Amino acid sequence: MTLGEASMIQLIMLYHQQVSDYSAQLASCLSATPLTSEQEQQIVRLAHQLRGESLSMGADQLAGLAKQLELLAKTQRTTSRQLDEAFSALRLAAAHTHSALERWCRDHLSS
């Protein structure tokens, strides 16, 4: 059984909303300096969830960057600059992924 067009569009829209939510929460956590241990744990959790969602959608590059952010947040000697750079790369990949999914919808779905 395959997903119908409406279901596929819904899935892509849901994924985009989740990526936006995770990004906003990550930005909020990363804006604090220095990070508390709770914020570090939140970054690890959010990055891990984003990685899983991205893998399920085939967004491998975004998943890899989420994993990198997750690992950096677990590392004791990571600087806020390293975290910010990893998050910037992740946000750029998220934007590219969203554009690619929109293009795919235009090219493959009739509605």
C-alpha positions as CSV (number, residue, x, y, z in Angstrom):
1,M,0.0,0.0,0.0
2,T,1.3,3.5,-0.8
3,L,0.5,6.8,0.7
4,G,-2.1,8.9,-1.2
5,E,-1.1,12.4,-2.3
6,A,-3.1,14.1,0.5
7,S,-1.3,11.9,3.1
8,M,2.1,12.6,1.6
9,I,1.5,16.4,1.6
10,Q,0.3,16.2,5.2
11,L,3.4,14.2,6.2
12,I,5.7,16.7,4.6
13,M,3.8,19.7,6.2
14,L,4.0,17.9,9.6
15,Y,7.7,17.3,9.2
16,H,8.3,20.9,8.2
17,Q,6.4,22.1,11.3
18,Q,8.4,19.8,13.6
19,V,11.7,21.0,12.1
20,S,10.5,24.6,12.7
21,D,9.5,23.8,16.3
22,Y,12.8,22.0,17.1
23,S,14.8,24.9,15.5
24,A,13.0,27.5,17.6
25,Q,13.5,25.5,20.8
26,L,17.2,24.9,19.9
27,A,17.7,28.6,19.2
28,S,16.1,29.5,22.6
29,C,18.4,27.1,24.4
30,L,21.5,28.2,22.6
31,S,20.8,31.9,23.3
32,A,21.8,31.3,26.9
33,T,25.4,31.8,27.9
34,P,26.6,29.9,29.7
35,L,24.4,26.9,29.1
36,T,22.9,25.2,32.2
37,S,23.1,21.4,32.3
38,E,19.3,21.4,31.8
39,Q,19.7,23.4,28.6
40,E,22.5,21.1,27.4
41,Q,20.3,18.1,28.0
42,Q,17.4,19.8,26.2
43,I,19.7,20.5,23.2
44,V,20.8,16.8,23.1
45,R,17.1,15.7,23.3
46,L,15.9,18.1,20.6
47,A,18.8,17.3,18.3
48,H,18.2,13.6,18.8
49,Q,14.4,13.9,18.0
50,L,15.2,16.1,14.9
51,R,17.7,13.4,13.7
52,G,15.1,10.7,14.0
53,E,12.4,12.7,12.2
54,S,14.9,13.6,9.5
55,L,16.0,10.0,9.0
56,S,12.4,8.9,8.6
57,M,11.9,11.5,5.8
58,G,15.1,10.6,4.0
59,A,16.7,14.0,4.9
60,D,20.1,12.4,5.6
61,Q,22.2,15.6,5.5
62,L,19.9,17.2,8.1
63,A,20.0,14.1,10.2
64,G,23.8,14.1,10.1
65,L,24.0,17.7,11.2
66,A,21.5,17.0,14.0
67,K,23.6,14.1,15.2
68,Q,26.7,16.4,15.1
69,L,24.9,19.0,17.3
70,E,23.7,16.3,19.6
71,L,27.3,15.0,20.1
72,L,28.7,18.5,20.5
73,A,26.2,19.2,23.3
74,K,27.2,16.0,25.1
75,T,30.9,17.0,25.0
76,Q,32.2,18.8,28.0
77,R,34.8,21.1,26.2
78,T,32.5,22.2,23.4
79,T,32.4,26.0,23.1
80,S,29.3,28.1,22.5
81,R,30.8,29.1,19.2
82,Q,31.1,25.4,18.1
83,L,27.5,24.9,19.0
84,D,26.4,28.1,17.2
85,E,28.3,27.0,14.1
86,A,26.7,23.5,14.1
87,F,23.3,25.0,14.6
88,S,23.8,27.5,11.8
89,A,24.7,24.6,9.4
90,L,21.7,22.7,10.7
91,R,19.3,25.6,10.0
92,L,20.8,26.1,6.5
93,A,20.3,22.4,5.8
94,A,16.7,22.6,7.1
95,A,15.9,25.4,4.7
96,H,17.4,23.4,1.8
97,T,15.5,20.3,2.8
98,H,12.2,22.3,3.0
99,S,12.8,23.7,-0.5
100,A,13.7,20.2,-1.8
101,L,10.5,18.8,-0.4
102,E,8.4,21.6,-1.8
103,R,10.0,21.0,-5.2
104,W,9.3,17.3,-4.9
105,C,5.7,17.9,-4.2
106,R,5.4,20.2,-7.2
107,D,7.1,17.7,-9.5
108,H,5.4,14.5,-8.3
109,L,2.0,15.4,-7.0
110,S,-0.8,16.5,-9.3
111,S,-2.7,18.7,-6.9
